[in-house]
Amino acid sequence: MSEARIKQEIVTVFGGSGFVGRYVVQALARRGYRVRAAVRRPDLAGHLQTHGVVGQIHAVQANVRNRDSIARAVAGSHAVVNLVGILFEAGKQTFDRVQAEAPGWIAAAAKEAGAHRVLQMSAIGADPDSPAEYGRSKADGEAAALDAFKDTVVVRPSIIFGAEDGFFNRFAEMARFLPALPLIGGGHTRFQPVFVGDVAEAVARAVDGNATPGTIYELGGPEIRSFKELLDLMFEETRRPRLLLPLPVPVAKFQARLMQLLPNPMLTVDQVRLLEHDNVVSDAAIKDGRTLDGLGIAETAMASVLPSYLWRFRPDGQFEREGADAT
């Protein structure tokens, strides 16, 4: 990208150094935007610099629990993107503060700063009546953002896959050491995994103004698979078949109560509650065109991406790739 193609518009991305954030920053930088990555630890965001030219991407300190830091981060922004979310609570990082209240604060600050567009990352499963606090807080955050900035575009992805994901990588790592993996509720919960690059492109198109203002989009990939089928797919890619043991929901909740006492729990009661419901794009979103297809984005299949990063979990790593010559 040449210097002449760099735009003057600044896009502030809260959570820009995270898994989804780095892809969003890259997609925006390729369009020529000046990107301000608002993160808690700017000193750990150096990897973002490679996604643009010198001076195009700048990391600034911000904490979504602090309104003053939010205001400083969005000053002068053309658009504001909020990707911050948590899977479990830890200390001051609570669902209420991070996922329910902060989106409204960010949208309000963006409006005050004169921003033209706001993008709020949510999740399929966001519902004010969800049995999981995660789902309720996501719905509250959507409502707060839309109330503060009525043209906010909300995106709700299903589980997101990609080289740094926390789903396939997590279970592939577990399969390296465990002879069996649990299937909560029998593994019947359905998901519609979406590629992180497609999610980032959806965000970037919303920043470009190609999404309908004040609309909630649901993002899913081309395949709907059960939890069990996703684990079987992971086993196939890693060449590490394992037993799958059905785990009744009540038993899973009991175990989760113990696990969630750990600093970085592998499972919480709230997550078990989420697994009791399918995580797929709704018929209403498909009918209304509030999907990747509606944004003009071709959905990326898991088969075209998973082999590129799950091979490292194979017993012999890259040397066990199909078609590789022995050396």
N, C-alpha and C positions, 0 to 999 in steps of 0.2 A: 504494500500500500504506500503510495507516495504522499508526501506532506500536503500536496495540493488537494488531496481528496479528503482531508480531515475537516469535519464540520465544526461549527462553533457551538452547537448544542451540547450541553452536558446532561448525561443520564446518570443519576445516582442509583446505585444498586446496593441495597442493604442485604448482607449475606453474600456478597460477591466473591468471597474466597472459598465458599463451600462447594460441595459436589455439583449441584445444579448451577451455582453462581459462576463458576469458572467457564462453563459453556455459554451462559448468558452474556458474560463479559466479552467472550470471544465473538459471539454473533453480533453484538452491538459494535465492537471495534471494527469488524469487517465492513460494517456499513458506514464507517467513518465517524461515528459519534465519539465524543470525549467522554470517557467513562470514569466515574468517581465511585470506587468500591468502598462502601461504608461498612467497616468491620470492627470487631472488638480489639483485634491484634493486628494492626497494619504491618508490623514487623514480620508477620508470618504470611503475608500476602504477596511476597515478591514474585511468586510463580505466575502471577497475572500479567506481569510486564511483557512476557513473550507473546502475548496475544495481540499486541499493537505496536505502533512505532514509538520512538522515544517521546515521552511526554504525553502520550495519548491516554494512558491509564494511570490513575493516581489513587492510592489507598489512603483513606482517612479514618481516624478513630471515631467510632460511634457505638452507642449502646441503645438498643430499642426500648430499654426500660427507663431511659433518661430523655425527657422531652427537649432539654436544651441541646443535647448532642445531636438529636434528630434535626432540630432546626438548623444547626450549623452545617450538617451534612447535606441538606437539600437546598441550601441557599444558591440561587442562580440556576437551578436545574430546569431543563426543558421537560424532562420526564423523570419519574421516580418509580423504582421497582423494589418491592419488598418480598424477599425470598426466605426470610427468617422463620424458622419453625423448630419445634423440639418433639422428640418421640416420647420422652419421659421427663418428669420434673426433677430438678436437682437444685437445692438451695433457693436462690432468688429467681432462678429460671423456672417460672411456673406457667401453666397453661393460660391462666387468667391474664397474667402480665404480658407474656410474650406473644400469645396467639389470639387473645380476645381483645386486649386493650391497645397494644402497640400498633396494629394496623390502622386504627382510627387516628392515633396520634400522628403517624407518618403521613396519612392522607390529608389530615388537617394542615400539617406543616407544609406539605407540597402545595396545597391551595394557597396558603399564606405567602409562599415564595413565588407564586405565579406560574407554577408548573402547568404544562398543557395536558399531560397524561400521567395516570397512576396505574400501575399494574400490581395486583395483589395475588401472591401464590397461596392457594388453599390446597384442598385435597378432596378427591372423591370420598364420600363418607361424611363430609361436612353437613351437619344437620342439627338444628337446635334441639331436636328430640332424641339425639343419639344416646345410646346407653353408655357410650364412652366419653369421658371428659375431653379427650383429644378431638373427637368429632364435634362436640358442642362448642368448644373454644374456637375451632376453625370457622364454624358458622357465625359465631359472634364477631369474629374478626372481619369476615366478609361484610356483615351488616354495618359494623363500625366504619369501615373504609368507604362503603357506598354512601353512608349517611354524611360523612365529612366531605367526600368528593364524589358527587353523583355519577360522574362519567368513569369511575374506576372500572377497569377491566379485571375480572377475576378468572384465574385458570385453576381448574381442579384436575390434577393428574391422578391416574391410578399409580401403582408402584412403578418407580422409575429405574430402568436398568442402564448400565454403562460401566466403563472400566473401573470407576471408583465407587460403584453402588454399594449399598448396605444390605442388599437382599441376597443376590446370588453369591457374592464374595463371602458373606457371613456364613451361609450354610455350606459353601464349599470348604471353608476353613474348618468348620465343625466336622465335616466328613473326613478330614485328614486324620482325626484323632478318635472319633467315636464310631463304634461298630453299628450304631443305629441312631436314627433321628426321629423325633416325635411328630406325630400328625395330630395337631389339635383339632378336636371335633371330627376326626376322621379324614381331614384334609380336603373337605368338599367345598370350602370357600372359593369362589371364583374371582380371578383377577384379570386385568387387561393391561399387562406390562407395556409401558411406553418408553421409547428411547430418549435418553436425556438430550440428545442433539435436537430431536423434534420438539421437545418442551422448550428448549432455548430459542428455537426458531419461532415458535408461537409467541413467546414473550417479545422477541425482537420485532415481529410483525405488528404486535399491539403498540409498541413504542413508535413504530413507523406511522401508525394511524390506520392500519388495515384491519382492525377489529372493531366491532360495534361497541360504542361507549356504553357503560353501565350494564354490561352483559357478563354472565357467568358461563365460561366455556369448560367443557369436560374433555380431558385428553386421555386417550387410550390407544394402544397399538392395534395391529390387525388381527391379533389372536386373543381369545378368551380361554384361559386355562385354569384348572383347579390348583389349589396349593400342592396337592400330591403330584399333579402333572408337571408343575414347575420344578419340584424337587427331582423328579425322574429325568427331566431335561437336563438339570444340572449334573446329575450322576452320569448321564450319557456323555456330556462334554468333558467331564473331569476323569472319566474312566475309573470312577470309584463307586461302584454299586454298594448300597447300604440297605439294611433293613429299615422299614418304616413302621413305627409302632403307633397305632391309633391311641390317642390320649383324650379321654372324655373331657368336655369343657370344665365340669366342676373340679376334676383333678388338676387340670391345667391352671385354673385360678388359684388353687391351694398352693401349687408349686410357685406360681408367679408372686404370691404374697411374700414368699421367702426370698425369691430372687431380687425383687425390687428394693430390698434393703441394701443391696450392693451398690457401690458408687456408679458402676456402668452396667446395669442389669440387662441380661439377654432377653428377659421377658417380664412384662408387668401385667397386672390384672386388667388395666385399661386396654392393653394391646390384645389380650385374649377376647375382650368384649368386641373389639373391632373385627376380629376374625370370625365372629358369629354372623357377619353380614357380607354379602358379595361386594366387590370393589370394581365395578364395571361402569362404562358410560351408559347413561340412561337413554331410554327410547325417546324421551322428550328432547334431549340434547341433540340426538341424531336427526330427529324430525325438523328441528329448528335450525340445523346447521351450525350448532355451537360445539364444534369438534375440530380436530386437526384438518379433516377434509374440508370443513367449512372455511378454514383459514387458508386453504390451498396448499396444504402440506401433505405429502405422501407419507404414509405411516411406514416406519422401518421395522422389519421383521426381526425377531430375536435371533433367528438362525444366521443372520448376516453380521451379527455383532458379538454374541456370546463366545464363539470360538476364539475371538481376538484377545480375550483376557482370561477366560477360564482355563486355558491350556496350562497355565502355571501351577494349577492344582493337580495336574495329572502326576501319577507316580514318577514318571521320567521327564516331566516338564515338556519343553519344546521338542525334545527328541522323540516324544510319543505322538507327534502330530501325524495325521493320516497323510500318506504320500511322501513323508520326509525320508531322505536317503540316510542310511546309517553311516556315521563317520567315526 
